[in-house]
Amino acid sequence: MSRTLLGNFIVWFVLGLAVAGRAAESEASARDVLVYKDGDRVQGRLLRQEGDILVFQSDRFGVLQVPVDRAVVIKAETPVASVAATPPVAAVPPVVPEPQEKKAAERAEAERVSRWEMFSPAVLTARLRNYFGPWHGRLAFSTEVVSDTADRSTLSLEGRLGRKWTANEVQLNGRFDYSETNKLTTTDIVKGDGLWRHDFTKNSFIQYRPTLEWNRANFKLGVPADYVLLQQEIGTGISLLATPARKLRVGVSENLFDVWNTSPPASHSSRTSESAFVETELRLPWGMLLTERGVYYYSFSSRNDGWENRLELTKKFTETFSTAIRHEIRRGSPDGTAQDYTRLKLLLGLDF
């Protein structure tokens, strides 16, 4: 008797597990799925759509608010039993379709507006921010065309990208400067530089600055002297001021200069030099930022010295549009080849 009861109990227990599993499967399959552009998926339920925002109730992360251009929602399939149990809905009067001419006109107007929006600074900035994510930067240009006793034209293009962490900062910069007078090239420089800074404490840091400069219009005594310069600077310093509005850093560095002369006769040379630097950042009223970096070079082996300075005042008119005035000067570069210069530029930029 007890064996019969035990057998019946096992049968009913197995049937109960099967029914519960099917119910759980039906419930799991009835969940909506939020799919991000990078492929990540979140299960839950779509609560509503507020304009361009999807309000999604996630099973694991709670309520999520996601822009419609960053994710799509795959609606759950309604089980057959639920469909059968759904009460009948009152009949809705048929919708009279709009004339095809009106729809075509509205579609053409929407396409025309979207084409104009592609060139909007706000749209460009939004797309750049969506592409680079936590990285921020600026695209800037400067140009000048003068026609008097001589025809002169100047063009400068720049790109800047950077990101900050708790104790690290990375910057990447690229620029192109070109000038010609009476169709004769006087300036043709491609330059790129980077920065990695690590803060040990609030007041001490180390940094590494590589710089690559390619001058394709350099002359010495009327003879072409094009070159490629690679400068690697590694240094340490202290922060005398480290507030959001004011920053002041001083330090010392060791520099390695490698120069490749690309004009005949080709050659390569390497030199080292010590340096001291000062870096300042000052936030001013009306959305302005003043930055400066000055470096003094001195080589104990050759007794040669040199210096360079860069001063820039940036004004942000909006979140996306800015302008900057920059003054740069370089004298007596320790590598012995790099061209001395003094430049003053007005730049227009798109921030993201």
N, C-alpha and C positions, 0 to 999 in steps of 0.2 A: 504493500500500500504506500509506504513511504517512498519506495522507488518510483512508483507511478506519479506521485505528487512532485517528486524531484524532476522527473522527466518533463512534466507539464510546465513546471516553473522555468526550466531551461528554454523550452520552446517559446513561451511567452516573452522571456527576457530577450532572446535573439530577435523576435519580431519587433519588440519595442525599440531596440537599438537601430534596426533597419528603418523604422518609421521616423525616428528622431534624426537619423542621418539624412534622410531624404528631405525632411523639413529644413534642416540646417543648410543643405545644398541649395534648396529653393530660395532660402533667405539670402545666402551668399550671392547666388546668381542674380538676385533682384537688386543688388547694390549698383549705384552709379559709379562710374570711373572717371576721375579727373586726370587727363593725360597732358603733361607739360611738353614743351617743344624739345627739351633734351631727352625725352623718353621716359621720365619718371612718372609713375602711376600712383594715384591715391584713391582708395575706395571710400565710399560714403554716399551722401545724398545731396543733390543740387537743391538748395533752398529757394533761390530766386536769382534773377539778374537785374542789377541796378545800373542801368546805363551800359557802360563798358566794363563793369565789374561783375564777376561771377562770385556769388556767395555760396560756398560749398561746405557742408558739414562732414568733416573727415572722421572716420572711425578712430584714428589714432591721434590726430593733431588738433581736433576741435574745429572751430569755424575758420575757414580760410577765405580771403578775399583776393582774387586773382584777376588781372586784366584779361580781357577776351583775346587779345593778340598774343598772349603767352601760353595759353592752354585751351583745350577743348574738352567737352564733357560727352562721354559715351553713355547714353541713357540705358538703364537696365531693361531687359525684356520682361514684359508683364506675364506672369504665369497664366496657364490656361484656366486653372481653377479661379484665379482672381478675376479673370475676364468674365467667366461665367457668373461669378457672384456679384459683379458690378451691376448696380441698378441701371435701368435704361435712362438715357439722357433725353431731355426734351428736344424735340426737333428744332433745328436752327434754320431760319429762313435762308435760302441760297444767296450767296454773295454775287452780286452782278459784277462781272469782270470789267476792269477799266479798259477804255479804248487802247488799242495797240499804239496809236500815235502818241498818246499821253505817256505811256510807259517808256517808249523809246526816247521821248524828249527828256524825261526825268533821268533815265539812264545816261544819256549823253551829258546832261548837266553834272551829274555825280562824277563821271569820268573826267570832265573838264576841271572840276574843283580839285579832284585827287591829283591831277597832273600838276596843278599850280602848287598844291601842298607839298609836293616832292621837293620844291626849291625853297620852302619855308625854313628859316633858321631853326625854329622850334622843332619841326619834323626831323630835320637833319640831326639836330642834337639828340633827340629822343632815340633815333636809330643808332647813333654812335654809342650812346649810353647803354642801349640794349645789347649792342655787339660786344663792347669792352667790359661791361659789367662793373666790378668794383674799381677798375682803372679809370682815372680821370686825365684829361689833357686839353690841348688847344691846337687848332689849326689856324695859322696866321700867314698874312702876306703883306708885302709892301712893294710899291712900284713908283717910278718917276720917269717922266719923259720931258726932256728939255730940248728946245730948238732955238738957238741964237747964233753965235759965231760958229758953234759946232752942234751936231746932233748927238745927244746923249740919252741913254735909256738905262734904267736900273730895275732889277726884279729880285725880290727875296721871297722865298717860300720856307715855312717852318712847320714842324710838327713836334708836339710834346706829349709825353705819356708818363704817368706816375701813379704810384700806389703806396699807401702807408699802412703799416701794421702797428702793433703795440710797441715793439722795440726795433723795427726795421723800416726803412724807406728806400724805394727804388724809383729812379727817374731815367727816362730814355728820351733823347732829343736828336732831331735831325734838321738840317738846314741846307739851303742852296742859295748862293749869291751869284748874280750875274750882272755885269755892266759892260757896255760898249760905247765907244765914241767914234762917230763917223764910220760905223760898221766895223770898227776894230775892237776886238775883245780886250778889255782892260781888267776885268775881274771874272773869274770862273772857279768858284770854290764850292766843294761838297764837304760838309762837316757833320760828324756825328759824335755824340758824347753820352756818357751814362754816369750814374751815381748809385752806389749802395752804401747806406749808412746804418750802423748798428749802435744802439744806445745801450751801454752797460748799466748805467744808472741815469738819473735825471740830468746829471751834470757832466758825464764823460761818454765819449763815443769814439769809434773808429770809422773810417770811410775809405772807399776805393773809387777812383774816378778815371776811367779810360776815355781817351779822346783820339779820334781818327780824323785827319784833315787831308784833303786832296786838292792841291792848288794846281790848276791847269792853265794858268795865265800869269806865271811869275817870271820876272826878268831881273837880271843883275848885270849892270853895266851894258844894258841893251841886248844881252844874250839870254835866250830862254833858259829858265832854271826851274822847271816844274818839279814838284816833289810830292811825296806821301809821308805824312808825319803821324806817328803813333806815340802818344804820351800816356804813360801809366803812372798814376799818382796814388800812393797809399799813405794815409796819415792818421793821426789821432789828435784829439783836442778836448776842450771843455766847453760847456755851455754856460755863459755868464748870465744870460737871460733865456728863459724858456716858458714864456706865457703865450696864450693864443694870439695876443696882439703884438708882442715884441719878442724877437729872438736875436741872440748875439752869440756867435760861436767863434772861437779862436783856436789855432792849432798849428802843428808842424807836419811836414810830409817829406817823403823821399820820392823822387821822380826819375823815371827811366824814359829817355827820348830815343826813338828809332826813326831815322830819316832815310828814305829811299829816293834818290834823285832819278826821275823818270826821263829827263832830257839827256841827250848824249853829252858826255860819256856817263853812263849809268853807274851809280855807286850806292853804298850803304854805310851808315855810320851810327854808332850808339854812344850815348852820353848819360851821365847821371847828374842830378842836381838836388840840393836840399831847398826847401821852401817853407815859408810861414804864410798863413792865410787868415783872413777875417771874413766872416759871413754874417750879414744882417738881414732881418725881415721886420718890417714895420707896417702895421695896418693903420691906415689913415681914415678920417671921416669921408663920407660920400662914396664908399665902396672902392677906395684906392689902396693899393699895395705897393710899397717901396722895398726893393730888394737890391743888395749889393754884394759883390764878392771881389775881394782884392787879394792878389798873390804877389809875394816878393821872392824871387829866385836868387840863390847864391850857390855857386859850385866851389867847394873847398879845394878840389883838385886843380881846376883851371883858373880860379879866382875871378870868374866872370859872373856878372849878375844881370838881372832883368826883372821886369814886373809887368803885370797886366791887371786891368780893372774892368768890371762890368756893372753898370748902374741902370736899373729899369724901374719905371713908374707905370703901373697898370691901373686902368680905370674900367670897372665893369658897369656898363649901362643897363644891361639886363642879365638874366641868368645864362643867356647864350651868346651875347655880343659884348665884346670888350675891345679896348684899344690900349696901346702901350708905346711909350717913348723910351728908347734904349740908347745908351752911350757906351761904346766899347773902345778900349785902347790897349795896345800891346807894344812893348818896347824891349829890345834886347833879349829875345827868346834864347834860353840856354842851349837849345839844339844847334844854334849857329846857322840855320837855314831858313826857318819859318819867317814869313814876311811880316814886318811891322805894319801897323795900321791904326787908324782912328776912324770910327764909324758912329754916325748918329742916324737913327731910324725911327720912323713912325709906322707902327704895325696895326693892322686890323685883324681881329681874331674871332673864331667861333669856339666857344668853350663847351665841354661836355664832361 
